[in-house]
Amino acid sequence: MTDNFTMMKPLIEAIHSTPTQAVIYVAGAASYAVGWLTSVAGASNTVLEAAVPYSRMSMIQLLGKIPAQFASQQTAEDMALVAYNRALKISKPGSPVVGVGVTGALATTRAKLGDHRFHLSTRTSDRHWNSTVTLAKGIRTREEEEILSSQYLLKAIANASKVPVDCASQSNASDVSTDTERVFSEDEELEQLLNGNICFKVYTFPRGILASTSERKVILPGSFNPLHEGHLQLMEVAISVLGDGYPCFELSAFNADKPPLTISQIKDRVKQFEKVGKTVIVSTQPFYYKKAELFPGSAFVIGADTVVRLINPKYYDGSYDRMVEALLRCKSTGCVFVVGGRNVEGVFKVLEDIDIPEVLKDLFIPIPAARFRMDISSTEIRSKLSM
């Protein structure tokens, strides 16, 4: 097995040199690939998480359903999609991600009636690649089949990372491989988002790539209809208050008080961020406790008017306890709120003017009024434009 690792090591080093980050789920095949990836220097650049959901219950919990067949191409696809969504949530800001799923039925201690096979799937932002390999029976040991499937997995990750592959696998003329690839258009990606298949879509425009190495996203949510100078200045001040962070604006396609955005509306609003070279994330979560689950460890930039709503039991079926519970869930994900001053019912207020429950106080970080004050809103801008 040492010779196989030596043969694959240059490819692994090339994978680690790319910005692509991966979540990998394997069950029944390709288990050596995880060890090979993590034994080469630079593994932390690539591997976000790797797991082996081997048992029936582990796979069911991973997928959130009972698969029709555990060792199948559909199950590998489902695993890759779950891995992709997981990678989106825990990756470094601005990094491309890939979700990987492998499942198989290889040689075991007893003779198999069915084929020896493995199924592999990778998911990136704009493509889904699948491979089913049926192995010639009786010519390899279980270890040799594991090695072969692991080589296929490394090549699949290299392909998703745009790394040229020039090393050979130990395949046999009797093996049968079937590969398919589907490339998604931007509209198809957004449709998948609106349907709940992917948890969010990131647009990182050229000027939005920063020198910051911070893994914390600083997120300013809004409808951005339109994006204006106040949004941009508020983000700059928030980064300054925090000391570091990767700035991201977040556009939610769903709003608790408004109709959902259409794909055309989303694309029009995203164009605003392309013009100013800023990163924008499109999600479908209007509620902050859900946003916190999507973006663990992040700092949300909000106005004092939003804080007033966040701590109002009225928005939690009138229950103070539910309000506290929901915000403690945000706190448990490592998220905080950076609060700028805003007009609240005609009066300009900062965080210190709001009565925050003691148990939640360390969830909020104030932006002093002396550092930022801009009372105009997107609503006022639209009103002036219409006039």
Stockholm file with secondary structure:
# STOCKHOLM 1.0

chainA/1-387         MTDNFTMMKPLIEAIHSTPTQAVIYVAGAASYAVGWLTSVAGASNTVLEAAVPYSRMSMIQLLGKIPAQFASQQTAEDMALVAYNRALKISKPGSPVVGVGVTGALATTRAKLGDHRFHLSTRTSDRHWNSTVTLAKGIRTREEEEILSSQYLLKAIANASKVPVDCASQSNASDVSTDTERVFSEDEELEQLLNGNICFKVYTFPRGILASTSERKVILPGSFNPLHEGHLQLMEVAISVLGDGYPCFELSAFNADKPPLTISQIKDRVKQFEKVGKTVIVSTQPFYYKKAELFPGSAFVIGADTVVRLINPKYYDGSYDRMVEALLRCKSTGCVFVVGGRNVEGVFKVLEDIDIPEVLKDLFIPIPAARFRMDISSTEIRSKLSM
#=GR chainA/1-387 SS CHHHHHHHHHHHHHHHTSSCEEEEEEESSCHHHHHHHHTSTTHHHHEEEEECCCSHHHHHHHHTSCCSCSSSHHHHHHHHHHHHHHHHHHSCTTCCEEEEEEEEECCCSSCCSSCEEEEEEEECSSEEEEEEEEECTTSSCHHHHHHHHHHHHHHHHHHHTTCCCCCCCCCCTTCEEEEEEEECCHHHHHHHHHTTSSSEEEECCGGGCCSCCCCCEEEEEECCTTCCHHHHHHHHHHHHHHSCCEEEEEEESCBTTBCCCCHHHHHHHHHHHHHHTCCEEEECCCSHHHHHHHSTTCEEEEEHHHHHHHTCGGGGTTCHHHHHHHHHHHHHTTCEEEEECEEETTEEECGGGSCCCGGGGGGEEECCTTTCCCCCCHHHHHHHHHC
#=GC SS_cons         CHHHHHHHHHHHHHHHTSSCEEEEEEESSCHHHHHHHHTSTTHHHHEEEEECCCSHHHHHHHHTSCCSCSSSHHHHHHHHHHHHHHHHHHSCTTCCEEEEEEEEECCCSSCCSSCEEEEEEEECSSEEEEEEEEECTTSSCHHHHHHHHHHHHHHHHHHHTTCCCCCCCCCCTTCEEEEEEEECCHHHHHHHHHTTSSSEEEECCGGGCCSCCCCCEEEEEECCTTCCHHHHHHHHHHHHHHSCCEEEEEEESCBTTBCCCCHHHHHHHHHHHHHHTCCEEEECCCSHHHHHHHSTTCEEEEEHHHHHHHTCGGGGTTCHHHHHHHHHHHHHTTCEEEEECEEETTEEECGGGSCCCGGGGGGEEECCTTTCCCCCCHHHHHHHHHC
//
